[in-house]
Amino acid sequence: MHESVIYEKIFHEGEIKAIRKIALNMLKNNMNMEDIAKVTGLTLKEIQQLSLSLNQED
């Protein structure tokens, strides 16, 4: 595997983590899931899973 491919994969994984963190913050602020999906590009299913994980932390 070329170094550039490895760096690209690591960068992409970091982007996904950041987007999920933003979505979690939006959920914590009671934002609508459809709006979160529009802003982040995540699917409603992904956002629902994040919401469930928030509820499990409580």
N, C-alpha and C positions, 0 to 999 in steps of 0.2 A: 504494500500500500504506500502510495506517495505521501510525503509529509503534508502537502497542500490538501489532500483529501482528508487526512486525519484532522488538520486544523479546521477545515470546513465543517466536519461532523461535530467537533467540539463546540464550534461557534453556534451551529444550529441547535444543539442541545441546550446551550445557554440561552438562546432566544426563546425556546419553548418554556424553560423554567421562568424566565422573566415575564412572559405573557401569562402564564398560570398565576404568578404572584400578583400581577396586576388584576386579573380576574377575581382572585380571592379578595383583594382589597375592595374591589367594586361590590362584591357580594356582601362583604362586611358593612358596606355603606348602603345596603338595601337597594342596590340598583337592579333594574329589571333584567332578567336573564337574556331576553331577546336583544336588548341594547348592548349587553356585555358581549354577546356573540358578534354583533355588528362591529363593535369597536376592536375586539381582539382577534377575530377570525376563528375563534374556537367554535366547535359545534355545541348545540344545546345539550347534547348528551354529555360532553366533556364538562360543561359548566354545571350540570346537575350533579355529576360525580364530585366536582370540587365542593359544591354546596353540601353534599352528604358528608364529605370529609370534615367540613367546618362544624357540622352538627355533632359529629362524633367526638370532636375535641372538647366540646362543652361538658 
